[in-house]
Each structure stands twice: as structure tokens, then as C-alpha cells.
Amino acid sequence: MQAAPKPAPKQPMTRAQKLRWYAEQLMADAASDEKAGAYETAVSHYLQAADILLLLAKVEANYTAWKYYADNASMCQQKARRLIALAPKEGSAPGPS
């Protein structure tokens, strides 16, 4: 069960603001999916958020904003890697080996 999406702000947003809002939504969805045990969906959401954050970092001139985007993209990638590592491997039997 996913949390209800946070509505977009009412005031007009720039393209970058919309992308940042969407990345934040994807990260929230990923955390919710992870908590619910839907790891495959969580990985997908984390990687989508990382892609958007890296796009934002690529065009950002301000170092502080660039660092925010880059650090959050890295965090999303690390969480996705961790979840992938936890997933059972195909072809392996369940239980102790």
C-alpha cells in the first residue's frame, strides 16, 4: 500500500522544480515500496529518481544545489544496489545451502 502522492504545489513551477518534485515523489514511493517488501518496484523507483537527480545536477550552476542533487542521486543508487543484493538469485534453491 503506497502513501497518497503529495499534490503538486499550486503556484506555477519551472521545469527544474517539477523534476525535483517528481524525484522526491519517486523517492517517497520507493521508501514506501521498500517498507512493504516490494523490492523490485522500490529499485525501479530509486533508479528513476537517481536519473532525474543526475539530470538536474548536470544543468545546475550553483555548487550547493549541484551537491544536493548529486548526493541524493548517489544515495538512491546505493539503496537500489542494497535491495538488489538482498534479492534471491535466480536458479538458487530457497533455504540454507
N, C-alpha and C positions, 0 to 999 in steps of 0.2 A: 504494500500500500504506500503510494507516494504522497508526500505532502502537497497540498494545493499550491500551484505555482503563484509566486508573488506577482501581482499585476504590475505591468509596466507603468512607470511614472506618467502622470497626465500631461506634463509640460512637454513640448517638442524636444526631442533628443537628437544629438548629432549621430552620425553613423558609428563613430567610436564608442559613444555612450551606449548605443543599442547593443553593440557587440560585447561590451563589458557586462551589461545587464544579462545578456544571454549566456555568457560564460559563467557568471555567478549562478544562474539558474541551473545550468548543466552540473556545476559542482555540487549544488544542493541536492539535485536529483541523484547524482552518483553516491553521495553520502547516505541518502535515504535507501537507495538500492542495496548498498553495501550492508547497511544495518538489517535489511530484510533478507539478506542472504542471496540476492540476485546479483552475483558477482560478475557474470558476463555482461549484463546491462550496465553495471557500475563501471566496468572497464571501458566500455564504449563511451559512456558519458564523460569520464575523466579524460579520455584521449581527445574527444571533441572539444572539451573545454581547453585543453592544452594547445590544440591547434589554433583556436581563436585567440588565446592569450599571446601566443607567439606571433601571430599576425599583427596584433596590437603593438607588441614590443618592437616589431620590425619598423613601424612607421612613427614611433614615438621619439621626439627630440629631447624631452625632459628626462634626465637621468633617473630621478626618483620614480616617475611613472614607469619608465622602462624596466627598472629593477623590480617593481611590484609585479608587472606582467611576467617577466622572466622567472622570478622566484615562484609565482603561483603556477606557471606552466610546468616548471620542474617538479613542484610538489604533486601536481596531477599525474605526471608521468611516473613518478615514484610510487604513488598509490596504485596506479594501474599495474605496474610491474609486480608489486607485492601481491595484488589479487591474482594475477596470472600465475605467480609462483605457488599460490595456495591451491589452485585448481587441480583436481585429479588429472593425471596424464592419461591420454587415450591408450587403450590396449593394456592398461595395468589392472590387475585384479584388486578389488577393494579389500581392505584389511591389511594386517601386517605381512611383510614379505619374508 
